[in-house]
Amino acid sequence: MKLLLPTSPSSSRLDWHALIAVALVFSSLATTALASSISDQSNDMRKRHSNPLIRKSMEDMTKRASADVRQQRRSVNSRRENCKAKTNTTDTTVTTSTTAAATSTTSEVAKSSTTPITTPKSGSCFPSLGYTPPSGTPSGSLDSWWCDSNDEAGFLGFSYGTFACQSKSQLSADFKKMRSTFNTRYVRVYGECQGERATFLDDIIEAAYENGMGVMALVWLGWDTSDTSWKSRMSHIEATIKNNPLAPYVIRSVDVGSEPLLDQPVSPSALLTLIQQMKAVASPKGIPVGISDMRYSYSKISDSLAKQIFAASDHVHAHELSFLSGSATTGEAAWTSVQSDLKWFSTQTGGKKKITITQTGWPTNQNEWKSASKKVDDSVGSAQGYVEMLNSHCSDMKTIAGNGGVGWFWQTWSAEDLSGWGLIKSNGQPQFSFKGATSC
């Protein structure tokens, strides 16, 4: 979906375009007429959340959209362009030449590699909140470097869109704030910049490591089968995993696509091949591989292919957005929906694979997207109530999913990504007092 959003310095394209229709399928209260209406909305989401570079082609597909929806799309795209222009003009550290960037990054990595350090001291692990990684490039066993995934539950971090190709300094500033203010352990990044700046993932790795954070990386496949730009993105990510000595110590996982089964920018069988291709590169480095998708998406493919994809994936990365389905009218009342999906995912893998909710949240307004329910509460209080709901059911998630419980990522970091959904407003302040529990 690009939670999939408008591109801005801390942008992300809110990939929830088809989510409203999707969620309705799960709601026993949804009517056929309503599902049809929401489906039309979901198609328009897809178009409005396009990258500025392909905006024109997407706009050609919006003939069915209403005047107010078209105005929203123009507003979103304008916000993206303004933010991207601001990023490009205010930060001179962005390299305009891929070759020059590659040379610079290689030099920096080489310097850090000259001062190898040992694995974390006994009783500490990366990226636990009490551990500060030393300078230099780590060495030694990854098993003794990383925190045990079975010890990780609760709030892990934020989804962070990279469609604006943020500079290294912007990445560092955002990650520092995530870590110091919100106790973030990981950042989940997704976007197209890997195709525009070959060393972008290297910048993310270094910025995250400097701030004691791990990275959940992702190959953005897009949503259009005619767009094959994902090939260069995947190639660049593979190159970083192979050549950057920090990669195995910072990249916790790689997902091949964000809701690739829902959007199907490649066929499900081709997706399975891409998962195996990425595993051939990442597995030798100790980096798990899978996809990031919602429960409904698996119903769009055959049971056989679904089983193969679950089997090929090293983990389960799930999207949970109860607000859009209207299955809950307030954030604090959304547990039933979350619980149902977690049980389903756990059943598909026999409870043997770690489940992480890589996208979840509750908006403070419906300026962009409407819920299927007219009774839903889109307020700051309800958004905060959703966080408190997740916190209060941390132990229940351990019981349901096993493997040490379920970690989750708030979607998304910046409110400029999509009005109401992001936590951080344009003035740099959070929309509400966000306190995600990091253990239970």
N, C-alpha and C positions, 0 to 999 in steps of 0.2 A: 504494500500500500504505500507509497512513500509517506511515513507518517510524516509522510511523503509530503513534504511541504514546500511552501514558498522558500526560495533561497534567500538567505540573509546571513550576516556574519556569523550568527550562531544558528543558522537556519537548518531546516529540515523539511522535506516535503512530506507532510503527514500522510503516510501511506495507508489511509483508512478509506480510500475512495469507495470501495464496494462494501465496506464493512456494515453499513446500515442495512443493506439488503441481506447481507450474510447473516447478521445476527437475528433478523426477523425469522429466518428459517428455523431457528432454534426456539423461537417464542411460540408457545401453544396458542397464544392469544392473537397472533398475527393473521390477518385475513388475506385472501388472494389479491384483492384489490389493493390493499395497503402494500403488499410485497411488490406489486407491479409499480406502484408509485415510487417506492423507495429505490427500486432498481433503476428508474430513470434518474433519481438523484445521484445514485452511485456512479452511473456513467458520466454524469457531469463532473463529479469529484475528480475522476480520472483525468478529465481534460483541464480542469482548473489547476491541478497540482503539477502540471508539466514543467519541465525545465525551461527557462527563458529561451534557450537555444532552439527548442522545438515547439515553442508556444504557438507559433502561427499555424502549424499543422494541426495542433490540438484544437485551436479555435475554429478551424474549418469544420470540426465535428460537433459543434455546439448548437446546431440549428434548433434542436428541441428545447434548449434551455430558455428559461424565462428571462425577462429583462433584468430583474433584480439579481438573478444568479450570474448573468453575464457581467453585471456591474461588480459583483463580488470578485469574479475572476480577474477583472482588470485591476481592481484594488490590490489583490494579492500579488499579482505579477509586478505591479508598480512598486510595491513594498520590497519585493525581492531585488528588483533592479537597483533601487535606491540603496539598499543595504550592501549589495555586491559592489556597487560603484564606490560606496563609502569605504569598503574594505580595501579595494584596489588603490584608492587615492591616499589613504591615511597610513598605510603600512608599507614601507619600502622594502620590507624583508621578503615580500613575495617575489620569487624569481620568475622572470618572464621566459627564460630559456630552460627547457627540460634538461638539456645537457649540462648547463651551468648548475642547476639544482642538484643534479645527480652527483656532480663533482664535489659540490659543497658538502652534501650529506655523507658521501663516502669518506671525505677528509675528516669530518666530525666523528664518524664511527671509528675510523682508524685511530684517532687520538684517544678516544675512550677505551679502545681495546688494548692500549698499551699499559693500562693499569688494572689488570684483572683482579677481582676480589673473590672471596670465598662465599659459600652459601650462607643464608641467614643464620644467626646465632640460635642455639637451642632455645625452643620455646617461642620463636617468632617465625613469621612466614609472610610472603608477599601475596596479596597486597593488604594484609591485615591493618587495621587502624593504628595499632601500636608499633608498627614497623616502618622505619624510614630506610629506604634502599641506599646503599653507599654509592659514591661516585664510581665511575668505571663500568666495565661490562661484567656481569655476573659470570661465574663459572661453577662447574660442578653439576650434580644431579638435579634435574627438574623436580623430581619427587620431593626433595628436601627444600626446594626453593618455594614452590607454590603452596598455598594453604590447601588443605584437603577439602575437596568440593563437598564432602559430607559434613564439613564443619561450617559450611556457608549457607545462610538462610536469611530471609527478610530483605530489607532494602539493600540493593547492590549499587544502584547508580541511576544515571539518566540516559535515555536515547538522545543522540546528538547528531543532527543532520549536518552533512558536509557538502551540500550542493553549492555553497558559496565559496568553496575552496579557501577556507580560512587560512590566514598566515600562521606561521609557527608561533608568533607572539600572541596571537588571538587564542590559539589552541591552549597555550600555556596558561593564559589568564583565566580562561573558562575552567580548565581542569583544576587549577589552584583553588578557585572559588568552590567548585564542587566538593573537593576534598576537605578544605578547611572549614567550610560553612555547613555542609550537609553530610559529612562522614561517608563520602562516596568511595567505594572500593574499586569499581569498574566504570568504564564509559562504553556504551554501545554506540558505535559509529556506523553510519551508512550514508551513501551518496555517490555522486558521479565523479567526484574530483580526481579519483585515481586515474581516470581516463584523460584528464586535462593536465595533471601534474604527476608525473610518474613516481616522484618521491614523496607524495603526500602521506602515504601510510608510514613512511620513515619519520616524518615530522610528528605524526600522531603518537608513534611509539616513544619517541624521545620526550615529547611534552608530557605524556602520561607517566613515564618512568620518573621524570624529574619531580613529579607530584605524588609519587608512591601509588599510582593506580595501574590496574591491568586494563586490557583492551579486549572487547568483544568485537572482532572485525567482521566485515560483511562485503560480499561481492554484490553490488547493485546491478540486477539484471534488467531493470526497467519493467515495462508492461506491454510493450509493442513488439510483436514478432518481426516487424520490419526493421527494428533498430538493433543492430548487432554491435553497438559500441561497447557492450559489456565485455566483449572479448579482450579489448585492450585493458580494461579495468582488471579483469581476472589475471591477465598476464603480468601486470604491474604488481599485483598483490602477491602472486607466486614468486616473482623476482625478489620482493622484499623479504618474504619468508626464507627464501634460499640464501640470500646474501647479507642480510642485516643480522649481526651477531646478537643484538638485543631482542630480536623477534621472539624466540622461544621463551624468553623470560618476561615478556610483556603481553604478548597475544595469548589470551586464555582460550579463545576459540575462533573459528571462522565459519560463517554461515554463507551458503551459496544461495543468495536471494532472500528478500524480505517479502513474504507472501507470494512466492513463486508459483504455488499451486493455485492460488486464487486468480492471479493475473495471467499466468502461463505465457510469459514472454518467450519461453522455450517449452517444448512439449515435456510432459512428465517423464517420459523415457529418456529424453535428452538431459533433463535435470539430474536424473539418477547417474548418468554418465559423468556429468560435471562434478557431482559430489565425489565420485570415485577419482576423478582427475585431480581435484583439490587434495584429497586424502593422500594421493601418491606423493604430493609435495609437502603437505603439512604433517602427516603422521610421523615421518622419520624425525621431525623436529619436536615431536611430543605435543602437537597442537590438534585438539579435537575438531571435527568438521560435521556440519549438519545443515539444516535450513531453519528459517524463522517464519512460522506461519500459524494460522488459527485453526481451530477444530473444524469449522465448516469447510475449509478449503480441501480437506482430505475427502470429503464427500463428492467432490467434482472429478475424482479420478477413480479408477477401478480398485477394488479391494486388494488385488494382487500387487498393483504398483504401490499402493499405500503401504502395504506390509514391507515391500522391498525398500522403500524410502526410509521407513522407521528403522529397518534392519541396518541400512547403510549408514545412518546417522549415528554419531557417537553420543548424542544428547537429544533432549527434546526442548526446543525453544518455542514457546507458545505466546500468542497474542490474546489478550483478554480485555475487551472493551464493552462492558455491560451497558454503559450509558446509551449507546447508539441503538441497541436492540429494544430498549424500553423495558427490559426484563426486571429492572429495579428503578424505582422513581427517585431514590436518594442514594448517595454514595455509601452511607453506612448500611444500607439494606441490600447491597450487591453480593453478599457472600454466597447466596444460593447458586447464582450463576457461575461464580468463580469455582466453587466447590464442584459443580457438575462437570465443568470442563477439565479440571485437574484429575478427577476420577477417570474420565474418558481417556485422557492422554496416558495416565498410568497403566490403564488396562491394555492399551495398544502395545506397550513394551513389556508387559508382565511385571511392571514395577521395577525393572532392572536398570533404567536409565534416568539420570539426573534431569529433573524438570526445572526450567527457569522461565519465568514470564518476562519476555524481552520487550513487550509493549503493554502498558496498562496505564489508566488514568481516568480522570473525571473533569470535564470542563466547567469553567465558571460562567460561561455564557454560551448561547447558541448563535452567535453572530455568523459563524461559518456553516456549521452542520446542525441539522435538527435531529432530535431523538425520535424514535418511532412512537414514543408516548408523549401525549400533550401534558401529562401530569408530572413529567420528570422535573426534578429540581436542579437547575443549572446555576448553582450559587457557590460562592467561596466556601460557605459552611458545608455544603454537600461534597465539594472537592476534598476538603479537609477531613470530612467524615469518611471518605473512601480510603484515605491513607490510614486513618485510625482503624477502619475495618480490617485492612490488610495486616496491620500491626497486631490486632487482637486475635487474629486467626493464624498467626505464625506457627504455633504448636499444632493446630489442626492440620495445616499443610504437611507437616512432618508425618503425621499419621496417615494421611491420604496418599502422599507421593513417596514416602520413604526416602532413602538416600540422603538423610540429613536435612530434609525439608526443601522448601521452594524459595528461591531468591527472585526478586522482581525489579524491573526498571520502569521509572516514571517516564511517560511519553507526553510531553517532550521537555527539553531543557529550556528553550526560549519561547516566550509568549509571542514573539514576532513570527515564529514558525507558523502558528495558527492561533487566531484569537481565542482566548479562553483556555486552551489546552496546555501551553507551555507554562512553566513555573516562574521564570524570570521575566519581569516586565522590561520595557525599553529603558527605564531609568536604573536598571540593574538590581532592583529590589524584587523579592519574591511576592507572588500574589497573595500568599497566606503563609502562616507559620508551618513550614514543612518539616516534620520530624519522623522520618522513616526508621522503624526499629531494625537494627542490624543483627540482632540475635534473639533467640528465644529458647 
